[in-house]
Amino acid sequence: MNRVVGGVVLVGLVMATGMSAWAHSEHEEHGAAAESASAAPAAPAEESLTGEVVDVFCYLSHGADGLGKGHAGCAKKCIKGGLPVAIKVGDQLYLASMADHTAANAQLADLAATQVTVRGQVMERDGQHLISISTIEPAQ
């Protein structure tokens, strides 16, 4: 009896493993089809933006008090601490990253609350804007 039960359990495990592998392969096939059907968009051209380096958390939570020279010390501390950093151009925030896909915090922290001109690829999706920075200069 134990051999029969053991055999049934073994057959069940083999069938379950086979079904799981089949389902996973189906998912991969559909995923690959979906990926090839929605071709990746062309890389955006580089643009220059001039605006204030801001700590996103303070900007969103403190309103006008989260901007400008009066907030520079706090913004530097927050950016150095790893909070998101952005370039505020007019009424638009551009989240900042570096062109090599690293955080821009180290490069922008000491420039908090100052005007800079950054160059890089600008992207937008679902209402969010990002600049992948290749160069940073003080604004003139």
C-alpha positions as CSV (number, residue, x, y, z in Angstrom):
1,M,0.0,0.0,0.0
2,N,2.8,2.4,0.9
3,R,4.3,1.8,-2.6
4,V,1.0,2.5,-4.3
5,V,0.6,5.8,-2.3
6,G,4.2,6.7,-2.9
7,G,3.8,6.0,-6.7
8,V,0.6,8.1,-6.8
9,V,2.4,11.0,-5.0
10,L,5.4,10.7,-7.4
11,V,3.2,10.7,-10.5
12,G,1.3,13.7,-9.1
13,L,4.5,15.6,-8.5
14,V,5.8,14.8,-12.0
15,M,2.5,16.0,-13.5
16,A,2.4,19.2,-11.4
17,T,6.0,20.0,-12.4
18,G,5.3,19.4,-16.0
19,M,2.2,21.6,-15.9
20,S,4.1,24.3,-14.1
21,A,6.9,24.2,-16.7
22,W,4.3,24.3,-19.5
23,A,2.5,27.3,-17.9
24,H,5.8,29.1,-17.4
25,S,6.8,28.5,-21.0
26,E,3.4,29.9,-22.2
27,H,3.9,33.0,-20.1
28,E,7.4,33.5,-21.6
29,E,6.0,33.1,-25.1
30,H,3.2,35.6,-24.5
31,G,5.7,38.0,-22.8
32,A,8.1,37.8,-25.8
33,A,5.2,38.3,-28.2
34,A,4.0,41.3,-26.2
35,E,7.5,42.7,-26.1
36,S,8.1,42.4,-29.8
37,A,4.6,43.8,-30.6
38,S,5.3,46.9,-28.6
39,A,8.6,48.1,-30.1
40,A,10.7,50.2,-27.8
41,P,10.4,54.0,-28.5
42,A,13.4,55.7,-30.2
43,A,15.9,57.2,-27.8
44,P,15.0,60.8,-27.1
45,A,17.3,63.6,-28.3
46,E,19.4,65.5,-25.8
47,E,18.0,68.7,-24.5
48,S,19.2,71.5,-22.2
49,L,17.2,72.5,-19.2
50,T,17.9,75.4,-16.8
51,G,16.3,75.4,-13.4
52,E,16.7,75.1,-9.6
53,V,18.0,71.9,-8.0
54,V,15.4,70.8,-5.5
55,D,14.9,68.1,-3.0
56,V,11.6,66.6,-4.1
57,F,10.4,65.6,-0.6
58,C,10.8,69.1,0.8
59,Y,9.4,70.7,-2.3
60,L,6.3,68.6,-2.2
61,S,5.7,68.7,1.5
62,H,6.8,72.3,2.4
63,G,5.5,74.2,-0.6
64,A,7.2,77.5,-1.2
65,D,9.3,77.0,2.0
66,G,10.9,74.0,0.3
67,L,12.6,76.1,-2.4
68,G,15.3,78.8,-2.7
69,K,18.4,79.8,-0.9
70,G,16.6,79.8,2.5
71,H,16.1,76.1,2.2
72,A,19.5,75.2,0.7
73,G,21.0,73.6,3.9
74,C,18.0,71.3,4.4
75,A,17.9,70.4,0.7
76,K,21.6,69.5,0.6
77,K,21.1,67.3,3.6
78,C,18.1,65.6,2.2
79,I,19.6,65.0,-1.3
80,K,22.9,63.7,0.3
81,G,20.7,61.4,2.4
82,G,19.3,59.8,-0.7
83,L,15.9,61.5,-1.2
84,P,14.9,62.2,-4.8
85,V,16.4,65.2,-6.5
86,A,14.9,67.1,-9.4
87,I,15.4,70.2,-11.6
88,K,12.5,72.6,-11.3
89,V,12.0,74.4,-14.6
90,G,9.1,76.8,-14.4
91,D,6.1,74.8,-13.0
92,Q,7.6,71.4,-14.1
93,L,9.8,69.1,-12.0
94,Y,12.2,66.8,-13.9
95,L,13.4,63.9,-11.7
96,A,17.2,63.7,-12.2
97,S,19.4,60.7,-12.9
98,M,22.7,60.4,-14.5
99,A,23.1,59.2,-18.1
100,D,24.9,56.0,-16.8
101,H,21.7,55.1,-14.9
102,T,23.0,56.1,-11.5
103,A,21.5,58.5,-9.0
104,A,22.3,62.2,-9.5
105,N,22.3,62.9,-5.8
106,A,26.1,63.0,-5.4
107,Q,26.5,65.4,-8.4
108,L,23.6,67.7,-7.5
109,A,23.6,67.8,-3.7
110,D,26.0,70.7,-3.3
111,L,24.1,72.6,-6.0
112,A,20.8,72.4,-4.1
113,A,18.8,75.7,-4.3
114,T,20.9,77.0,-7.1
115,Q,20.2,77.4,-10.8
116,V,21.9,75.0,-13.1
117,T,21.8,74.1,-16.8
118,V,21.8,70.3,-17.3
119,R,22.0,68.5,-20.6
120,G,20.6,65.1,-21.2
121,Q,17.8,62.9,-22.5
122,V,14.4,64.1,-21.4
123,M,11.7,61.5,-21.0
124,E,8.0,61.6,-20.0
125,R,5.6,58.8,-19.1
126,D,2.3,58.8,-17.2
127,G,2.8,62.5,-16.3
128,Q,6.2,62.0,-14.8
129,H,9.3,63.8,-16.3
130,L,12.9,62.7,-16.0
131,I,16.2,64.0,-17.3
132,S,19.1,61.5,-17.7
133,I,21.9,64.0,-17.2
134,S,25.1,64.0,-19.3
135,T,26.4,67.4,-18.2
136,I,25.8,69.9,-15.4
137,E,26.9,73.6,-15.4
138,P,26.0,76.6,-13.2
139,A,23.3,78.6,-14.9
140,Q,24.4,81.9,-16.5
